[in-house]
Amino acid sequence: MNVRQIAPEERERFDEFCARGPKSHILQSYEWGEVKRYTGWEPIRLVLEEGGVIVAAMTVLKRRIPGLGRAIFYAPRGPVADLSNRRVMGELLVGVRRIARQNKAIFLKIDPDIEVGDEAAVTALRELGFRPNERGANFEGVQPKFVMRLALDKSLDDLLAAMHQKWRYNIRLAERKGVTVRVGGRADLRPWYRVLLETAARDRFLVRSYEYFEQIWEHLVERGYARLFLAEYQGELIAGTLAFLFGDKCWYIYGASSNEHRNVMPNYLLQWEMIKWAKASGCALYDFRGVSGDLNPDNPLYGLYRFKQGFGARLVEFIGEYDLVFDPFMDWLWRIGEPAYRNLRARLRGLRRGRAGQEVIS
C-alpha cells in the first residue's frame, strides 16, 4: 500500500472515490477543501492506493496557530475508509503522521459518519491511538453529533404517506395557496442571502459572509454538487434553501425564510421538493442535518427536532469527535487555550466586518 498527496489534476478521480467509497461525505470532497481554503484552512488531500487502486482517502484541513509555529489538522466527516479495517487505517495514518511532522501539527481531529453502536469502528480507532473528545448534546462540536436522516428506499407516495399528517397537510396547503418552488440561478444568490440575514436576526444565530456563499456557488453549485431552491408567493421570494448532493446522499444545509407570509407554509414545500430532487438523483439518503440530542420538549431546540421528525426522518447519533494527538504537551495547551482563541477570532472578525459595514461574522 502507498499513501501520497494527490495533484490538482487528480480532482475527478479523488471526488469519484470520495463520493462512492466507504463512509463517503461531501465534506471530504476536493471542492469542499477549496471552499474552506477561503476561510483560512489549507486542504491536504491524501489517498491510500493498493495496486494503483484507491482504497481510502482523506481531506485534511490544516490551520496554522498564530505565534506558535504549530498547526492543527481536521478531517471533517473523514476519512473515506472502512474505519474498522485496521490494516487500511494503519497505512493511511502512516501518511498522516508523516505530513503532521512536516507541518508541526499538534493533533488530527475527525468526526466520522459512524453511528453510535458501531463497536468495531470505535475499537479500531482507540487501538490506533484516537481518543474521544465529547462535546455535548447540542451543537458544541464542529459538526453536529445528532442529525435527522430519511431513507429514500420507498416510492414518493410512500414517503409522503410516512410523514406526519399535519406535514402532508402543510405541503398541500402551500401548493393550494399558490406557493411555487424553483431552482435558483447565480443572480438569485444575493436576494436569498438577504432573506438569510432576516432569518438570522429573527432566530438569533450567526451566518457567514456573502463572499463565503459565493465560494459555495463557484465550487459546489457550478459543479452540480449543490442547488439553491427558492419559494415564491405572489411574485415575492419568501423562503429558500441550499442543499448539497454527493454520491448517493443529499444534505439540507441552509434554510432562510422571510418574516412575511409564513402562514402559507413555504418551508414544508421546500423540504418536499428537495426530497424529490434527492430521490430523482438516485440518492439513498436525505440528511436534514443537526438537531439537539436533548429531546426534552422544554429544550429551546426541540422545535427543530419536531420539524424534521415530522417528515418521517429518524434520529441518528454519531460517535462524535476523536483526536489523534501528535504532541501531548502542545495538545494540553491547546485544550486550555482553545475557548479564548475561538472568542478572540470571533471578536476580531466581527470588528473587521463592522468596519466594512457588514452585519455577520464569517
Buried (B, 14 or more C-beta within 10 A) or exposed (E): BEBEEBEEEBBEBBBEBBBEBBBBBBBBBBBBBBBBBBBEBBBBBBBBBEEEEBBBBBBBBBBBBEEEEBBBBBBBBBBBBBBBBBEBBBBBBEBBBEBBEEBBBBBBBBBBBBEEEBEEBBEBBEEBBBEEBEBEBBBEBBBBBBBBBBEBEBEEEEBBEBBEEEBBEBBBBBBEBEBBBEEBEEEBBEBBBEBBBBBBEEEEEEBBBBEBBBBBBBBBBEEEBBBBBBBBBEEEBBBBBBBBBBBBBBBBBBBBBBEEBEEBBBBBBBBBBBBBBBBEBEBEBBBBBBBBBBBEEEBEBBEBBEBBBBBBBEBBEBBBBBBBBBBEEBBEBBEEEEEEEEEEEEEEBBEEBEEEEBEBBB
